[in-house]
Amino acid sequence: QVQLVESGGGLVQPGGSLRLSCATSGSIYSVHPIYDMGWYRQAPGKQRELVATITTGYSTNYADSVKGRFTISRDNAKNTVYLQMNNLKPEDTAVYYCKREGTEYWGKGTQVTVGS
């Protein structure tokens, strides 16, 4: 069984930064092979939306709304994916989830709130 655990959320002022982490754990047979990974978010009353993805070859893709502000990265040795979020805006407020792409494995999410 695979577990994805997000961390790093919190309350931040507009213009601030946060770094989210998503750690994958489970048996070695479920953790490997390495998958493409994604970050998604869901704001109150809205559908879950894609924020960024990173492939096994380290290619990245971003939603237009976060381009130039967010950076997705991964450390395969630590089975961890990161989302560096800079210049945060109130509209970035949401629960952020990580997902193993191509599967139905999701984390439980971490809350990000941008406000004063």
C-alpha positions as CSV (number, residue, x, y, z in Angstrom):
1,Q,0.0,0.0,0.0
2,V,1.2,3.5,-0.9
3,Q,0.8,6.5,1.3
4,L,1.3,10.1,0.2
5,V,1.6,12.6,3.0
6,E,1.7,16.3,2.4
7,S,3.1,18.9,4.8
8,G,4.2,22.5,4.8
9,G,0.9,24.3,4.6
10,G,-0.1,27.2,6.8
11,L,-1.1,30.8,7.0
12,V,1.0,33.3,5.1
13,Q,0.6,37.0,4.1
14,P,0.1,38.0,0.5
15,G,3.5,38.1,-1.2
16,G,4.9,35.5,1.1
17,S,6.3,32.0,0.4
18,L,5.7,28.4,1.4
19,R,7.2,25.1,0.5
20,L,5.0,22.1,0.4
21,S,6.4,18.5,0.6
22,C,4.8,15.2,-0.4
23,A,6.5,12.1,1.0
24,T,5.7,8.7,-0.5
25,S,5.9,5.7,1.8
26,G,5.0,2.1,1.7
27,S,6.7,-1.2,0.9
28,I,9.6,-1.0,-1.5
29,Y,7.5,-2.8,-4.0
30,S,4.9,0.0,-3.9
31,V,7.2,3.0,-3.7
32,H,9.1,1.9,-6.8
33,P,9.2,2.3,-9.7
34,I,9.2,6.1,-9.8
35,Y,6.1,7.8,-11.1
36,D,5.2,11.1,-12.6
37,M,3.8,13.2,-9.7
38,G,1.4,16.1,-9.5
39,W,0.2,18.9,-7.2
40,Y,-3.5,19.8,-7.2
41,R,-5.6,22.2,-5.2
42,Q,-9.2,22.7,-4.2
43,A,-10.6,26.0,-3.0
44,P,-13.9,26.1,-1.1
45,G,-16.8,25.7,-3.5
46,K,-14.6,25.0,-6.5
47,Q,-13.4,21.9,-8.3
48,R,-10.0,20.4,-7.7
49,E,-7.6,21.8,-10.3
50,L,-4.1,20.8,-11.5
51,V,-1.3,23.1,-10.2
52,A,1.9,21.4,-11.5
53,T,3.3,18.1,-12.6
54,I,6.8,16.6,-12.8
55,T,7.7,13.6,-14.8
56,T,10.2,10.9,-14.0
57,G,12.5,12.7,-16.4
58,Y,12.1,16.0,-14.4
59,S,10.0,17.7,-17.1
60,T,7.5,20.1,-15.5
61,N,4.2,21.6,-16.4
62,Y,2.3,24.4,-14.6
63,A,-1.2,25.9,-14.6
64,D,-1.2,29.4,-16.1
65,S,-2.2,30.9,-12.8
66,V,1.0,29.8,-11.0
67,K,3.6,30.1,-13.8
68,G,6.5,32.1,-12.7
69,R,5.6,31.9,-9.0
70,F,5.5,28.1,-8.2
71,T,8.2,25.5,-8.8
72,I,7.7,21.8,-8.6
73,S,10.7,19.6,-7.9
74,R,11.5,16.0,-6.7
75,D,14.1,14.2,-4.7
76,N,13.8,10.5,-5.7
77,A,16.3,9.4,-3.1
78,K,13.9,10.7,-0.5
79,N,10.7,9.7,-2.4
80,T,9.6,13.3,-1.9
81,V,8.1,15.9,-4.2
82,Y,8.1,19.6,-3.4
83,L,6.1,22.7,-4.4
84,Q,7.9,26.0,-3.8
85,M,5.3,28.7,-3.8
86,N,6.4,32.4,-4.0
87,N,4.5,35.6,-4.3
88,L,1.4,34.0,-2.9
89,K,-1.9,35.6,-3.5
90,P,-5.3,35.3,-1.7
91,E,-6.6,33.3,-4.7
92,D,-4.0,30.6,-4.0
93,T,-5.9,29.8,-0.8
94,A,-6.9,26.1,-1.0
95,V,-6.2,22.6,0.2
96,Y,-3.2,21.3,-1.7
97,Y,-3.0,17.6,-2.6
98,C,-0.3,15.5,-4.2
99,K,-1.0,12.6,-6.5
100,R,0.8,9.8,-8.1
101,E,0.0,10.4,-11.7
102,G,-1.7,7.6,-13.6
103,T,-3.0,6.1,-10.4
104,E,-5.7,6.9,-7.8
105,Y,-3.2,7.5,-5.0
106,W,-3.8,10.9,-3.4
107,G,-2.6,12.4,-0.2
108,K,-5.0,13.8,2.3
109,G,-4.0,17.4,1.6
110,T,-2.5,20.4,3.4
111,Q,-4.3,23.7,3.9
112,V,-2.7,26.9,2.5
113,T,-4.3,30.2,3.5
114,V,-3.1,33.5,2.1
115,G,-4.3,36.5,4.0
116,S,-3.4,39.2,6.5
